[in-house]
């Protein structure tokens, strides 16, 4: 009987470990010193070099989604209200991307969870109604996870970190399309709620970005 219980527990543990976030590329996170100030500095010379600026398409083809994992399984969700812009140089190369999410618009696959995510345990949306990412460096760097490597400043709960993520970027006559999937450690941004004792929440959260910037 004891052996059967051990085998059953082992089977439960193995099944619980499976998650959509497994084996996804992790964002490289670094401390940021005066990141925001440096990102906002734009000289007249830099402005003259800019080619074209386009705003994020707010339709269903632009999404900021996430997957969170507990011991017992995954939860999915996203943000209903997002905004952003992209900038191309005179040669048509993507040089800048900014994306913001209204944290009060967060949703999930469970109503109770959605309300909990808005609380101080997670996003504390009344205190911190905006999360944003501002790219500071975009390099063509083909890999299994995309065509480019993007470095920029991620701000959640007013905590800013420099992150580097892979992305698939496509620039055409119709505009810019960008897709990226990467994991973030929520503890890096002050989201430290551990979950229930028998149903702990994983530190890693999968972010799924689908962004379209029409010309």
Secondary structure, DSSP 4 states (H G I P E B T S, - for coil): -HHHHHHHHHHHHHHHH--TTTTPPBPEEEE-SSHHHHHH---HHHHHHEEEEEEPP-STT-EEEEEEEETTEEEEEEES-EEEEEEEETTS-EEEEEEEEEGGGEEESSHHHHHHHTSTTTT-TTT--EEEEEEEEEEEEEETTEEEEEEEEEEETTEEEEEEEEEEEEEETTEEEEEEEEEEEGGGGT----EETTEEEEEEEEEEEEEEEE-
